[in-house]
Amino acid sequence: MVLKTSEHELIGCNDHTLVTESDGRRWVTREPAILYFHKHYWFNIIAMIREGGVSYYCNLASPYTLDAEALKYIDYDLDVKVFPDGEKRLLDVDEYESHGKKWHYSADVDRILKSNVRVLVDWINNRKGPFSQEYIDLWYQRYQELSHRR
């Protein structure tokens, strides 16, 4: 469900949503999640609302575009996972490097992604935007209000 759109960002929520991977695998999300996409930043954020606290999965990806068909972006396989206790892990570096060679990622793309990792880590460390509990509470409450109106 789309909760908000503005000139630069889109905020959404999914809950027990069917996901289809590029290889055709399908699965259903286990918990509600607040989704954050921005037209200038090269990452998107999935805040998974779990019993033990909020966990984050951040995709290093191109800024999103939205058309009549779908919200679209290029996922560059590099990810940052943030655990409820604040621990951060950079994931899939080997996958990013092998795909970079296979798909010929440019030096500019590599530089932009590395710069955006620094921006993302700054957001995490300073609890900016989706990384603040107040943000999650606000948008999850909005999702609950809208989903009960149906």
N, C-alpha and C positions, 0 to 999 in steps of 0.2 A: 504494500500500500504506500503510495506517495503521500507524505505528510506535508511537505513544503517544497516549493520551487521558487527560486529567485533568479536574478540575472546570472549569478555565478555558481549557485549550488543547488543540490537536490538532496533532501532528507527523506528517508523512507523507513519502513519497518516490514520485516517478514516474520512469519511464525508458522512453523510446520509447512514450509514451502517446498515444492518440488524443484530440484536443481538438476539440470542436464549438463553434463560436462562435454567438452569439445569432442571427446572420444566416444560419446554416446552413453556413458555410464550415467545412471540416474539415482538420486537419493533425496531424502526429505530432511530438512533442517530440524534439529531437535528442540530448539528453544527460540524464543523471540530474539530478534536482533534489530538494532538501529543501524541504518545504512547511511553513509555520508559520501557524497560525490561532489567534486569541485571542478570548474571549467579551467582553472589555472594551475592547480597543483597536480603533480604526477603521482598521485596515490588516491586510493579510496579506502574507507574504513568500515569495518563490520564490527559492531559492539554487541557481543553475544551476552544476553542477560541470563545468568545462571544462578543457581541457588548459592554457590560459594562466592559470588561476586561477578563483576563484569570482566570478561576476557575479550581481547581485541585481536582481530586478524586484519592486517593492513596490507593491501596489494600495492606494489609499485606498478603503476599503470599510467597510460596516457590519460590526459583529461578526458572527461566523458563528452559524448555528443548524444543528443536525443532526437529521434525522428519518429515518424508514425509507426515504425515497426518495433523499436526497442531503445533502451538506454545502451550505449555501446562504448567500449574502450578497448585498448590493447593491453593485455596483462603481460608484463615482462618477467614473470615467474619469481621475482625477488619479493620476499614477504617479511614483515615484521610481526611477530606474535607478542602480545603483552598479556601477562597473567594477572589475576586479581591482586596479587601481592606487589605488582609493579615490575616484576622481572621482565626483561625484554630479550627476545631472541631474533636474530637475523636468520631467515630460513632460505633454503633453496639457492644458495650462492652458486653451487656447482651446476644446477639446472640453468640458472641465468647465464653463466659463462658458456655452457655448451650450446644453448639456444642462440646466444649472441653470435657465436661462430657460424652456426647453421643458417641463421636468418640475417646475418650481416648487420647487426646493430651498429649504428654509426658511433663515432667518438662523441658526437654531440648528444646523442641519446644517452650514452653511458655517463657523460658529465651531468646531464640534467637529472638522471635518476639518482646518482650519488648525492647531488645537491639536495634533492627532495627527501632522501633518507635523513639528511641532517635536519631539514625542516620538520619532518615527522617526529624524529627523536626529541626535538625541542618542544613540540606540541605535547608529546607524552610526558616529558619531564616537568612541564609547567601546567599540566592538566588543562590544556587549552581545548576549546570546542568539545568534540565527542569524547575527549578523555576526562571530562569533569562529570562527577556523579549527578550534578544538577542538570546538566544537558541531557543525560540519559533519562533521568526521572521525568523531565519535562516532555520529551518526545515520546517516551513509552506511555505516559499518561494520555497524551494526545492520541496516540494510536488506539488505546483502549476506549477512549471516548468515541472516536470515529467508528470503530469496529462494532460497538454496541448500538449504534444508530441504524445499522443496516436492517 
